[in-house]
Amino acid sequence: MTSFTSAARQVARQTGLAVREARIVGSQHGYQHLMLRLAGGQRAFAKVAASATGQAATGEAASGEMAAAFAAEASSLRWLAEADAVPVPEVLAVTEAALVISMIPPGHATPSAAFQFGTELARLHAAGSEDFGAPWRGFIASLPLDNTPAPPDVLLLRDLMDGSLRRSGGAVPEHIATGILALIERLRPGDGLCHTDLHPGNVIMTADGPRLIDWGGAVRAPAALDLAFCHVILSENAPEVVDNPRRPRAVNAAAQSEYARLAGMSQTALTAAVEPYLPIARVWVLRSGAIPALREQLIQRAEAALRPQD
């Protein structure tokens, strides 16, 4: 196990930052997660190649794929910051072996914070972008994401889902995978910027309001897609695994209500707009295997939604 002092020294050498303390708090996708304290007391979060912290096998080095993934996330965070919609962490350093971002101080999940999140999410969707793609390679965690610029009428959501299903190792039954791709093709293309992974772990409540993190899977799609993720995760999945099921449902209701108000829509109209995207969000959760206990329930709901209507 690498000592905290050794980890701090190695991260400082990789990034050029004045790191006073480093604590390894987890690992995923071939890199370590570290909590840092920088000179002056600033706190930061880092993703560092396992080889850079001494946790990799001897001779293993940061791969080109990992370096490209770090660069993509840093570029995406900087671009998202330009929209001045949903606050995102500041990129403090990025190298081939490390990404360091500012640490967001924790706050509290309250109704007012949920309303603020709905407000900022609406501004983000309205910001959009001039076209699809980016000049850097794309990734969702360690999975490649095609960033090739494409015409604005191409719905990249299908490409994202198709690639993810192919790499899911059969987590999604074939008939559901085929049906969900056909559903996406029938839906209208959208020009909003969607996060595609809106769950409580990616929304950090701070004293200054909510902060949305982990933008590795952002795509262009209708705003209803993100709202569908909110609904499925907060109103369907979370109540099954938390002690107080009313709380996540209340947070979702508050966020959706404020979004409808800002968009000038009735709640009924917003619900109808989100409805076609609910199966997509459910299949995405099913594909991830994040909640094994709900697998059968997710399959049943997906099958019911995709069943031909008389």
Buried (B, 14 or more C-beta within 10 A) or exposed (E): EBEEEEBBBBBBBBBEBEBBBBEBEEBEBBBBBBBBBBEEEBEBBBBBBBBBBBBBEEEEBBBEBBBBBBBBBBBBBEBBBEBEBBBBBBBBBBBBBBBBBBBBEEBEBEBEBBBBBBBBBBBBBBBBBEEBBBEBBBBBBBBBBEBEEBEEEBBBBBBBBBBBBEEBEEBBBEEBBEBBBEBBEEBEBBBBBBBBBBBBEBBBBBEEBBBBBBBBBBBBBBBBBBBBBBBBBBBBBBBEEEEEEEBBBBBBBBBBBBBBBBBEBEEEEBBEBBEBBBBBBBBBBBBBEEBEEBEEBBBEBBBEBBEEEE
